[in-house]
Amino acid sequence: MQSKTISCSSLDELLIHREALSQFHADVTIVYASASFFDDDRLFATLLPFCGKLLGCSTAGEVSGEQVRENSISIILWRFQTDAHAKIYTCELAGMQASKEVGITLANQIQSDSLRGVYILAPGVNVNGSALVDGLRQKLPKHVGISGGLGGDGDAFEKTFVMGPNGISNQQVVALALYGDKLDFDYAALGGWRSFGPTRLVTKATENQLYELDYQSALDIYKKYLGEYAEDLPASGLLFPFEVIDSEGRSVGIIRTILGVDERQQSLTLAGEVHEGQYVRLMHASTDDLIDGASHASMQLPVHRLASAAHNKSQDIALITSCVGRKLVMGDRVEEEIEEVTRCLPENVKIAGFYSYGEMSPFNGTLHSQLHNQTLTIMLLRERI
């Protein structure tokens, strides 16, 4: 696999790269950019003639190499050197309640013969990300990992975009299906958040709407713990997610971010589902905690494959999806978590990605994919040649 990354700060600067894009003859191109670029028709028109299978999404920050940027365009493109190939599938998302059905519809479209991995980009608002993943997982082969994320809009949570072969929309989900026996995938996911306060039982919830904890108003309990931070809800909810734990008080590896509040129903809207009978506990983090979490996520990648990649002429790629909540906590130090990932990867690995409203990845050393919040995830793809 031969790969290339491009980063630019304007559409005019992107136009300068058209010749390089044309000469590269990409099989796949992924574009991560701030939402303002997706409101301009020139982005899609500029890229479509040169970029093979084209997809992308708006972000809450763009990753290119070791850099984290805002209000920019980050592009990663690659071409295969074996018989590996890619296909793109799309489906319109009518609303949050249709999320699982969209996942099932996409999975039914995806051809399963020689399928090795699926990378998903979806809107970041008006979507139930965990239901989307559940729908995909219900129909896709068990050996196929699902990764990707929910698009962002800075920290506004107003309008997000997804780009596919037919254009840009705020209501489409795009699946990149990757095929070929020569493709290897590895995944990592870790947070770095710390839990605090008592464990609470979820006593009333419907999908990603949380109404009651310990038979009390979930919003009321949440506000009491946040104190002065409650005045800034829902934005401050990014700083205080919930950890899902089992009845023995052990983490199950799932974090849920608060995306919205409903004062009338005294409820919280989460980025993914929680279920009645589950237990949750509040979390918070320092910058050092999150950077350590990124380091530990990188360490989950298999050492033997990284060593092999270091001597491989193929330019492997690492797609990073990290949560906007992490970015808000780390502030000016946000690049340090990307540097930690880079430090663990061979030099010939091209890195790109985005800060998201939700992260999709297998975790705990399995191919069982979940929607994560407040997590840094890595999809490492290499082609054996």
N, C-alpha and C positions, 0 to 999 in steps of 0.2 A: 504494500500500500504506500502510495506517495501522497503526502498531505501538505497543506499550506494554510497559514493564518494571515488574515488582513485585519487591521484596525484603523479606523478613520473617524474623524470628528464631524464630518459633514457629507452631504450628498455630493457636493462639488468635488470633494476629495475622493469619494468613491468612484466618480467618473474617471479619475486619473488611473484607477486600477483596472479599467475595462480590458485593456490589452492583455495584462497579466492573467486576468480571469479567463479570457478567451483562449490563450495559449496553454493554459493548464489542462484543459479538457476534463473537468471534474465529473465524476460519477455522482457525487453527493455534495451539496452545499447547505450548510446550516448558518442562519443569520440571527444574531442576537442584537437587539438595538432598543434604545429608549422609545417610548410610545410615540413621541412626536414624529419620528421617521416613518412609522407605519401609516400615519395620516397623510403622507405624501406619495402620490401615485408613482413618482419617479423611482422609488426604492425597488419596487417589483419590476418595473419596466427596464431598469438598468441591469438587473441581475438575471432575469429569465433567459435571455438568449445564450448565456455563457455557462450556466451553472448546473447542468444536468438535473438530477432530482433535487428540487429546491424546497426548503422549509425554513421556518424561523418563528420567532415570537418576540413580543415586547418584554421589557425587563425592568427590574428595580436596580440594575447595575450590570455592567458587562465585564466578562473575564476574557482576557487575551494574554496568553503566556502567564507571567507573574503579575500582570497589571490588572487592577480593578478600576474601571472607568465609569463615568456617568455621561449621559447625553452623547453617546458615541455608537458606532456600529462595529461589532466584532463578528468576523466571518471565519469559519473553518470549512475547508473543502478538501476532498480527497478522491483519488481514483484507485481502483483495485488493480492488482497485478496478477491475480489468478482468475478463476471463473466465478469468484464471488460477485454478487450483484445486489442491488437494492430496489425496492418498490415503495411507492408512497400511496397511502390510503387516507381518505378524508371522510368526515361525517359532520353534518351540522348539529349543533347543540341547541335545542329549543329552549332550554332553561335548566335550572338546578335539578328539578325533579326527573329530568330525562337523562341524567348523567350515566346511570348504570346501563340503560338501554343503548346509549351511544357506544359504551364500551363493548357491549355484546355485538352490536352491529358491526363495529370495526373489526372485532376478532373474527366474526363470520366471513368478512371480506378477505382477510389476510390468508394467503396461501401458506399452508403449513409444511409442504415438502422442502426439505433442506433449510428450514427457517432456524436461525441461530439467535436472533435477538430483535427486540422491538423498542424503538425510541419514540416517546410520545411528547407532543407539545399541545397544550390545551389552554383555554382562557383561564385567567386567574380570578375572575369574579363571575357570579351566577353559575357556579359549578360546584358539584360535590365530588371532590377529587378522589376520595376513598371509594365512593360508589363507582366512579369511572374505572378505577383500577380493578375493583371486584368484577365488573362486567367483562373486562379484558381477560382477567385471569380465569374466569369461568369457562371460556371457550378456547383459549390458546393452549398449546401443548405445555405440560408441566415442566419440561426441561428448558423452556424459553424464558429468559429474564426480561422484565419490563422496566425500563428506566425513562427518565425525562423529567418534566416539570410543568408547573402552571405559570403562565406568563405574568408579568408584572407591569406596574404603572407607577414607578418610583414608590413612594409610600402613600399614594393617593387612594388606591383601591377603588377607582372609578371606571376606567375603560382600558381593557387589555386587548391585544391583537395576536392573531396567529396567521402565519403565511403558509400557503401550500401551492401546489402547481397551478391552481386556478385563480390565485390572487390572495388578497388580505381580507380577513374578516374578524369580527369580535365574537363570532359564534361558531367557529369551526374547531374541530379536533383533528390533528394530523398525526398519522402513524408512519414512521419510517421502519420498514421491515428489511432486515439484513439477512442475506442468504449465502451459504457456501460452507463446505466442510473445512476450509482453510481459516475460517474466522474463529478467534477465541475472544471470549468476553470475561472480564472480571469486574466485580462490583464492591463498593465499600460505602458505608453510611454510619455516621456518628454525630452526636450533638455536642456534648460538653456542658449541658445545663445541669444545675443542681436543684433537687427538690427541697421544699420547705413547707412547714405547716402540717396539719393533720391530714390523714387520708380521708377522702370523702366518697360516699357511695352515690353512684348515679341512679337516682330514683325516678327521674322522668326525662326522657330524651326521644326524639324522633329524627332518625338519620343524623344530620350534622347540627340539629337544633337541641341545645341543652337547656332544659327548663328547671330541673330541681337537683340539688345535691343534699343528701340526708333529709329529704322531704321539705327542704326550704328553697326559697328562690335562689337559683344559681347566680343571677345577676347581683342580688343583694349580698350574698356571701363573697362574691368576687370583688365587689366594690369595697367591702370592709377590709379585705386583705391588701388591696392596692392603696388605700388611704388617699393621699393627695394625687397620686397618679390616676385615680379614677376620673378626675376632671377631664383628662385627655383621652378617654375612651372614644372610639375603638382603637385609635392609633397606639395607645400605651399597652394594649393587649398583646402587641408583638413582643413586649419585654417580659411578659409573665404568662407563658403557656402552661398547659396542663400536661402532666405525665400520666400515661395509662399504666396502672400496676395491677398485679394479680391479688388474689385474696390473702396471699402470704406476705404481701408488702414488697414484692419484687417487681422490678421494671420489666415490661414486656417489649421495650424498645420502640414504643410509639409515643410521639409528642403531638399535641393538638394545639394549634394557634387560634386565638380569638380574632375573628374577622369583622364581627359586628355585634351590636347590642340592640335589643328590642325592649324599650322601656315599658311599653304597654303590656307585653307578655312576660316581662321580667326574665328574659331568656338571653342566651349567648349563641351567636352563630359561629361555628367552628369551621376550620378549613377542611376537616375530615370528620368522619363519624365517630361517635361514642355510643355505647349501648347500655340500656338499663341493666343493672347488676354488675357493671364494671366499677372499678375504683379509680379515682384520679387524685392527683396531688399537684399543687402549684409548683412552678419552677422559676428560677432566675439564673443569671450567669454574669460573670465578669469577662472582660476581654481575654484575659489569660486562660480562663476555663475554655472558651470557644476555640482559641488557637490550639490548645492542647487537644481538644476534640478533633480538630482537623488533622493534627499529627497522628492521632490514634486511628482515624479513618484511613489514612494513607498506609498505615502499618497492616491493615487488613488485606491489602493486595498481596498476592502470592509472590514471595521473594524469588522463586525459581523462574517464574515467567518474566519478572522484571530483569533478572540477570540475562535471560535469553534475549529479551528485547534489546538490551544494551549492545549486543553483538549482531543484531539483525539489521539488514539493509532497509527493511521496511520501516516507514515512519509511522509508528503507532499513534493513536489519538486518545486523549483523556478528556471526556466531557464532564464538566463540573456543574452541579446545580446546588446552590447554597441559598438559604432562606434570607429574605429581606430583614427579618428580625435580628439575625446575627450581625448583619451589616449595620443596623442601627445601634446595637450595643457596642460594636468595635470601633465605629467612627473612623477616625483617620488611620487606625491600625488595621483596617479590614484586609489590606493586602497581605498581612502576615499569615493569615490562614491559607491563602493561595500559595505563598512561599513555602509553607510547611508541606503542602501536597507536592509541589515541584521538587523539593529537596529529596523526596523519596522515589522520584521517577527518573528513568534514564533520559539522557540529553536528547535522544531522537524522538521523544514523545511530544507531539504538538498538543497544546492545552487551550481549550476555549470553554465558555459556558456563560452562566448568567445567575443573577440573584432573583429569586422566584417567590411566588406566593404558596408554593407547595412542591415537594420533591418526591419523585417516584423512583424506587430502587428496591432490589432484593437486599436483605440484611441478615446478620447473624450467620454468615457463611452458607446460606441456602439460596435457592432461586425463587423463593417465595417473596413476591413483590408486594409492597405496601406504599400508601401515600404517607410521607413523613412531613412534619413541620419542624422548623427551627433546626434543621439538620443539614450538614454538608454531605453530599453524595458524589460518588465518582463512578463513571462508566469507563472502563479501559478496554479499548478495542485494538486487537492486533491481527494481522493477516500473515499466516505462515507461508513463506515463499521458498 
